Amino acid sequence: MHRRTLMKATGLALSTASAPSIVRAQSASTLRFIPQQDLIVLDPVTTTAYISRNHGYMVYDTLYGMNEKYQPVPQMVEGHRIDEDGKLWTLTLREGLRFHDGEKVLARDCVASIRRWAARDPMGGALMATTEELSAPDDRTIRFRLKKPFPLLPLALGKAATPVCAMMPARLAETDPFRPVTEITGSGPFRFKADERVPGSLNVYTKFEGYVPRPSGTPTWTAGPKVVNFDRVEWHTIPDPSTATTALISGERDWLEYAYHDQLPLMRRNRSVKVSVSDPTGFVSMMQVNHLQAPFNNPAIRRALWGAIDQTSAVQAVVGPTDPSMYHVPLGFFCPNTPLATDAGLEPLNGKRDLAKVKRDLAAAGYKGETVLLMIPSNSQALIAHGAVMEDMFRQVGMNVETYTVEFNAMLQRRNRKGPVSDGGWSAFVTTWVGADWLHPGSHFALRGAGEAGYAGWATIPRIEELRNSWFDAADEAAQKAICRDMQLEAMKEVPFYPLGQHLQPTAWRSDITGVLPGFATFWNVKRA
């Protein structure tokens, strides 16, 4: 054998022998994740999209986190002091916090970040309306001087609901809050690799070596020490449910954010896959109606339709009829099994549906055959299922329904139109929220009565706004519960929207992955066994 041939053969053997160890090393240090959908919006302040929220918690940190009891706890702050009968809050940042560009996190960065977030968030807006002065007297001190006590300040800054109160450098936080930032730099446990992004396919994050986790506490939800065990996390977008499930079962991917309900039996039979419901708040679904246009500008028509709303059919269309533990009905206007939830006023949702009676009630209320244009997002299996149930309901009660099924972002564009259906408007749409967004009035976008200043649908219900404002001033949880009970009773009377039930959303990961925390998908504490 010639020497050159021998060297080639030896080199090939060495390359082949070393390849498995390289692959194993890469696999050990890389987590391959399949997100719920493609990540489109990178700025978690400018959107309520949950995929952007999850991305935000990787890249950015927050002043407070939320634990498994839905309570705010210090995260970036060491703690706070309250003086002047609750009207002066002094927050102190932890030592050693740095942004991904190497700069120290300063109080003035946080002040700018809070102001930007508050311009987009209802609870942030309520906080700023009560704030007389928000300042940074030194590099580690954030000061709120309030017009009146606001005991929910930590909850406002640390709620896990969208949009995220993300801390970013002042140079970025000074961006118009209605325009996304052009650079993704935070102080969170991961860096975003913009140079590796492939829209529609791949997003990459790497461990931020300069991150300083909290020195104590228990990691849970968005609170506690955020210890990163993977050097690299890859988000691989796979829209097709069967393909995504196959990728998890085969080991090509490590974690599937949303385990599709019709694929659960297949996954549960596989010993290499673990299926779990990590977020006990699940998803709460609703049908919003347009209060500005006929027929739903008529409160009598809105009330008559309660008798046709079949929450059981709506949730079973998503999760199937065989496992009642995967859904909850009746659903009111707050997330079930959480501190402020109540059953008050839900009697119209119980019992057998009498659609013939509803048809008569609608006619008596003044329904004259107006077109009901129902919008259904086409890129959500759950919303397609809800939409089909609602379309059938409208037909059975004699309403003239048309459907407009379109990709979610395109639906949002039409949703902004306030005119009649004949001018390109709409009558109703179906959507879902994570239950954490319905924990309390502060984060509940849909439970509003602020008219055209409120959520799409533009319900004008002064009593709901009065009750919401009083909730911020409530002295304790008992007072908060009483207010939420009254809000639900008013909502059943005036019908800002129709709750459609709660369903739980399993997630699934390879059995060699451990440390997945309760709540939505977070990537600290997770490691390979």
Secondary structure, 3 states (H helix, E strand, C coil): CCHHHHHHHHHHHHHHHHHHHHHHHHHHHEEEEECCCCCCCCCCCCCCCHHHHHHHHHHCCCCEEECCCCCEEECCEEEEEEEHHHCEEEEEECCCCECCCCCECCHHHHHHHHHHHHCCCHHHHHHHHHEEEEEEEECCEEEEEECCCCCCHHHHHHCCCCCCCCCCCHHHHCCCCCCCCCCCCCCCCEEECHHHCECCCEEEEEECCCCCCCCCCCCECCECCCCCCCCEEEEECCCCHHHHHHHHHHCCCCEECCCCHHHHHHHHCCCCEEEECCCCCCEEEEEEECCCCCCCCCHHHHHHHHHHCCHHHHHHHHHCCCCHHHEECCCCCCCCCCCCCCCCCCHHHCCCCCHHHHHHHHHHHCCCCCEEEEEEECCCHHHHHHHHHHHHHHHHCCCEEEEEEECHHHHHHHHCCCCCHHHCCCCEEEEEEEHHHHCCCCCCCCCCCEHHHCCCCCCECHHHHHHHHHHHCCCCHHHHHHHHHHHHHHHHHHCCEEEEEEECCCEEEECCEECCCCCCCCCCCCEEC
